[in-house]
Amino acid sequence: MAKTNFQYEKRQKELEKKRKAEEKARRKLEAKNNPKPADGEGDDDAESDAESESESESGHADAIAAPAQPD
């Protein structure tokens, strides 16, 4: 029976923890640099919802974004 490589498993756990910590630090930095507006101010979600609805009605998001170029 093969032995378990505990050092490998430990290293993988350490790498995963480090990756998660870096991701968390990156998210915190982004939140600090780009604070979200207070409630009721700058409602960007309403605009994106309207775009989504118009895309779903036409069936193609590409048709709205850029007209076809003749060759």
C-alpha angles and dihedrals in degrees: 000000000000121000120241113248099229094175090058092049092047091050091050091051091049092050091049091050091049092049092050092048091051091048091050092048090049092051091048091050092049091049090050093049096041108036115191116243120255119266113293095016123106098356100199092166092070091057094049090047090054090050091049092051093050090048092051092048094053092039095225127074091191092059090060098041100049131004117231116269116226114234 
